[in-house]
């Protein structure tokens, strides 16, 4: 349902391109961002070398009856400056809520995200200079959103997917009556549910951007 709704929303956002890919699996992070190859491998990976490594890693986890976590990155190009709000209805607030609503998601970051906590103010600042068509940012650590409002740069969101809990390895638990038991899942087993979250992340980005496009049009009369 999310992906279907996202397809409709995407069609109604003029000039905006949304792409997503798996950028990390089981702690192995992709280095490249070749978005043109995402649909050409089973991991939706923007890095061909990473996709080859992940195939081996995932097969080993499957045979062991275990599972792996993953990180999905979603980017949007063409989002104009001005979408969002400084307090209520922030663009990053709505994006974080949308991504967090996806099953198995345990963390969301915008732009530099948690890495920003390890930087100084000088390192984290996205400096600006005058360009031929207006201000130009020298970096995009803010992920295209400042003060809850889009700044015209690429919007970058990442979310972390936990390892599937339905694994074959026995895990300790308790029954409703309080008795200690060992539980192992039999039957269907998904060694990395994060792979299937890629198109869902794209859809959620589209839904949020469509909402903010319509809000902005209603408030300002702008058509994009």
C-alpha positions in Angstrom: 0.0 0.0 0.0 2.8 2.4 0.9 4.6 1.8 -2.4 1.4 2.2 -4.4 0.6 5.4 -2.7 4.2 6.6 -3.1 4.0 6.1 -6.9 1.0 8.3 -7.0 2.6 11.0 -4.8 5.8 10.9 -6.9 3.9 11.6 -10.1 2.5 14.8 -8.4 5.8 16.4 -7.4 7.1 18.4 -10.3 10.9 18.4 -10.9 11.8 16.1 -8.0 13.7 12.9 -8.4 13.7 10.3 -5.6 16.2 7.4 -5.4 17.0 4.9 -2.7 19.5 2.1 -2.1 20.9 -0.3 0.4 24.1 1.2 1.6 25.1 -1.1 4.4 24.4 -4.8 5.3 25.7 -6.6 8.4 28.2 -3.8 9.1 29.7 -3.8 5.6 29.2 -0.3 4.1 29.0 0.6 0.4 31.4 3.2 -0.8 30.0 4.2 -4.2 26.7 5.9 -5.0 26.1 4.8 -8.6 22.3 5.1 -8.6 22.0 3.9 -12.1 22.9 0.3 -11.1 20.4 0.1 -8.2 17.8 -1.8 -10.2 20.4 -4.1 -11.7 21.2 -6.1 -8.6 19.1 -8.0 -6.0 20.2 -5.7 -3.1 19.2 -2.4 -4.7 22.9 -1.5 -4.0 24.5 1.6 -5.6 27.8 -0.1 -5.3 28.5 -3.2 -7.5 31.5 -4.4 -5.3 29.4 -4.2 -2.2 26.6 -6.2 -3.8 29.0 -9.0 -4.6 30.3 -9.1 -1.0 26.8 -9.0 0.4 25.7 -12.0 -1.6 28.3 -14.1 0.1 27.5 -12.5 3.5 23.8 -13.0 3.2 24.1 -16.6 2.0 26.3 -17.4 5.1 23.7 -15.9 7.4 20.9 -17.8 5.7 22.7 -21.1 6.0 23.4 -20.4 9.7 19.8 -19.6 10.3 20.7 -16.1 11.4 19.9 -12.6 10.1 21.6 -9.3 9.3 20.7 -5.6 9.8 20.9 -3.0 7.1 20.9 0.7 6.4 18.9 2.3 3.5 19.7 5.7 2.1 17.0 7.8 0.3 17.8 11.0 -1.6 15.7 13.6 -3.3 17.0 16.0 -5.9 15.2 19.0 -7.2 13.5 19.9 -3.9 13.3 23.7 -3.9 14.2 25.9 -0.9 11.2 26.8 1.3 9.3 23.5 1.9 8.7 22.9 5.6 8.3 25.0 8.7 10.5 26.3 11.4 8.6 24.8 14.4 5.5 22.8 13.6 5.4 20.6 10.5 9.2 20.6 10.0 10.3 18.8 6.8 12.9 16.7 8.7 10.4 16.0 11.5 7.9 14.6 9.0 10.6 12.6 7.1 11.9 11.1 10.4 8.3 10.1 11.4 7.6 8.6 8.0 10.7 6.5 7.9 10.3 5.4 11.6 6.9 4.1 10.7 8.3 1.4 8.5 8.4 -2.0 10.1 11.7 -3.0 11.7 13.2 0.5 11.5 15.1 1.4 14.7 16.9 4.6 13.8 16.7 7.6 11.3 19.2 10.3 10.4 19.1 13.4 8.2 22.3 14.4 6.3 25.3 13.8 8.5 23.0 12.5 11.2 24.7 11.0 14.3 28.1 11.7 12.8 27.4 15.4 13.3 27.8 14.9 17.1 31.4 14.0 16.5 32.2 17.2 14.5 33.1 20.7 15.5 31.0 23.7 14.5 33.5 24.6 11.8 33.5 21.1 10.4 29.7 20.7 10.4 28.8 24.1 8.9 27.6 24.1 5.3 29.3 27.2 4.1 27.7 29.3 1.3 29.0 31.4 -1.6 27.2 33.4 -4.3 26.5 31.3 -7.4 25.1 32.3 -10.9 21.6 31.4 -9.9 21.7 32.2 -6.1 23.6 30.9 -3.1 25.6 27.7 -3.4 26.5 25.4 -0.5 30.1 24.0 -0.4 28.9 20.9 1.5 25.6 19.2 2.5 26.0 17.9 6.0 22.5 19.2 6.9 21.0 16.8 4.3 19.2 19.6 2.5 17.2 20.8 5.5 18.0 23.7 7.8 15.7 24.8 10.6 13.0 22.4 9.4 12.9 24.0 5.9 14.5 22.7 2.7 17.4 24.7 1.5 17.5 23.7 -2.1 20.3 21.1 -1.7 19.8 17.3 -2.1 17.6 15.9 0.7 19.3 12.9 2.3 17.7 10.5 4.8 19.0 7.2 6.1 17.2 4.6 8.3 18.5 1.5 10.1 16.7 -1.8 9.8 17.2 -4.3 12.7 18.1 -7.9 12.0 15.1 -10.1 11.6 14.0 -11.6 14.9 12.6 -14.8 13.4 15.8 -16.8 13.4 16.5 -20.5 13.7 19.0 -20.2 16.6 17.2 -20.8 19.9 16.7 -17.7 21.9 15.7 -17.5 25.6 12.2 -16.2 26.4 9.3 -16.7 28.8 5.7 -17.8 28.3 2.7 -15.9 29.4 2.6 -17.8 32.6 6.2 -16.9 33.3 7.9 -20.2 32.4 11.3 -20.0 30.9 11.6 -21.4 27.3 13.9 -21.5 24.3 12.3 -20.3 21.1 13.4 -20.8 17.5 11.5 -19.9 14.4 10.6 -22.6 11.9 9.4 -22.2 8.4 9.8 -18.9 6.6 13.1 -17.2 7.3 14.2 -13.8 6.0 17.9 -13.2 6.6 17.7 -9.5 5.8 14.4 -7.7 5.7 16.2 -4.4 4.9 16.5 -5.3 1.2 12.7 -5.0 0.8 12.6 -1.7 2.7 14.3 0.2 -0.2 11.2 0.8 -2.3 9.2 1.5 0.8 11.7 4.2 1.8 11.4 5.8 -1.6 7.6 5.8 -1.3 7.6 7.4 2.2 9.9 10.1 0.9 7.5 10.8 -1.9 4.5 10.9 0.3 6.1 13.5 2.7 7.5 15.7 -0.1 4.0 15.6 -1.8 2.4 16.8 1.4 4.9 19.7 1.7 4.7 20.6 -1.9 0.9 21.0 -1.5 1.2 22.9 1.7 3.7 25.3 0.2 1.5 25.8 -2.9 -1.5 26.5 -0.7 0.5 29.0 1.4 2.5 30.8 -1.3 0.9 30.0 -4.6 4.1 28.5 -6.0 3.8 25.7 -8.4 7.0 23.9 -7.4 
